[in-house]
Amino acid sequence: MEKFNYIIVNKEGLHARPAGEILKKAGEFASSAELFAKGQTVSLKGGIFALMGLGLRAGDELDFTFKGPDEKEACAAVSALIKELL
């Protein structure tokens, strides 16, 4: 299992465009990918509405978990994208 933590610094928080890009990137890997934030867990392989429904804003803490055969690669790719977008 691979994990990483991130605090949103983008003043706009998580909106539709970056949410879609994050889901697309996570979907490129076989490993499961989950986000825990605001007391809820959301699959990064699910739909955009679940992710957007968290209402993530600047300052919110995000905990990501990856499990599976390519978990290290998935974690590295998604964390790089998150740091670029948020």
Long-range contacts (C-beta under 8 A, 24 or more apart in sequence): 1-65, 1-66, 1-67, 1-71, 2-65, 2-66, 2-67, 2-71, 2-72, 2-74, 2-75, 3-63, 3-64, 3-65, 3-66, 3-75, 4-63, 4-64, 4-75, 4-79, 5-61, 5-62, 5-63, 5-64, 6-61, 6-62, 6-64, 6-79, 6-82, 6-83, 6-86, 7-59, 7-60, 7-61, 7-62, 8-56, 8-57, 8-58, 8-59, 8-60, 8-62, 8-86, 9-58, 9-86, 10-58, 10-85, 10-86, 11-58, 12-58, 13-55, 13-56, 13-57, 13-58, 13-60, 13-86, 14-51, 14-52, 14-54, 14-56, 14-57, 14-86, 15-52, 16-48, 16-52, 18-85, 18-86, 19-48, 19-51, 19-52, 20-48, 21-81, 21-85, 22-51, 22-78, 22-81, 22-82, 22-85, 23-47, 23-48, 23-51, 25-77, 25-78, 25-81, 26-74, 26-78, 28-74, 28-77, 29-66, 29-68, 29-70, 29-71, 29-73, 29-74, 29-77, 30-68, 30-69, 30-70, 31-66, 31-67, 31-68, 31-69, 31-70, 31-71, 31-74, 32-66, 32-67, 32-68, 33-64, 33-65, 33-66, 33-74, 33-78, 34-64, 34-65, 34-66, 35-62, 35-63, 35-64, 36-62, 36-63, 36-64, 36-65, 37-61, 37-62, 37-63, 44-78
